[in-house]
């Protein structure tokens, strides 16, 4: 059995199930090397503006090692936030047959890419896109640099169309690419929760025949929650409600802007076990991100698994693959309140039954985007590598 060393920053609710399934299937012997440092499972998250401790097991069911991080300003917010003098030696001591690295944009991760090139097969997973690309001299220099970075990668796993286009532009050929879909635990978001969702609506004062639009996530600039609020307030439709579930730097601004509207509701950050109920409570999920950096938006997968219609901006990486306009939702031009309001109005005017049918189409579509398929692809590529 081949030994696969996986290098990533910290336990993440979307990655742990992949590692658990890889271990359970036992086609590869895996060990995860966490580079942020041992306390990273409970860190201050600036996007939520609070410490986050996930309520699903992130460190069970697979082998892992903590790697000491000596950065003076530790974190994933900058290149020198992940500095691990002992990382290469820890990996070598385990004697893997291949590496899988999540993201190169940290000092230690790039060092590992460079050190093990031509020593071991180097696999890479990333979800960067070209959605925020700019032109000019900086763009030319960026292209030169990224082509150099990706020359150290033997094979890359891309989660969707936008990431594939990115890898192709920066020098990774078709034969070096495998589609490994971005995925969540579809079953957990699809199962049950209907009675709890009805109770949540009633507690918010939302009638069964009224429409609830949901924004769930970090209240931060790149996700544009203020734009959604402004579009909602401009529509001013009876029987239409908007729920913001989360926390973040824009929270006070949102609350002040909405304070006179009884149809705008707020909930604090909800942990993973509660989020299926929140998604089930809504009729339409909206992710209005303007970027930069909304490389995918896994809340889209979660809402679709819960059977919901989707409204997303064209800066959301997932939109190109998971939102089919007129079928399971709509896509609007990021940062454009008029287009957002128009698409929101179109979906609302279609009515609850039409939104429910879009939600059924969402659920059918995302059923093909599974953790199992992601694991299948990783196993096959590493075995052939």
Secondary structure, DSSP 8 states (H G I E B T S, - for coil): --EEEEEESS--TTTHHHHHHHHHHTSSEEEEEE-S-GGGGG-EETTTTEE---SS-SSSSS-EEE-----TT-SSSSGGG---TTHHHHHHHHT-SEEEEE-S-SHHHHHHHHHHTTTSEEEEEE---STT---SHHHHHHHHHHHHHHTT-SEEEE-SHHHHHHHHHTT--GGGEEE------HHHHHSS-HHHHHHHHHHTT--TTSEEEEEEEE-SGGGTHHHHHHHHHHH--TTEEEEEEEE-TTHHHHHHHHTT-TTEEEE----HHHHHHHHHH-SEEEE----S-----THHHHHHHTT-EEEEETTSTTHHHH--BTTTEEEE-TT-HHHHHHHHHHHHHH-HHHHHHHHHHHHHHHTTS-HHHHHHHHHHHHHH-
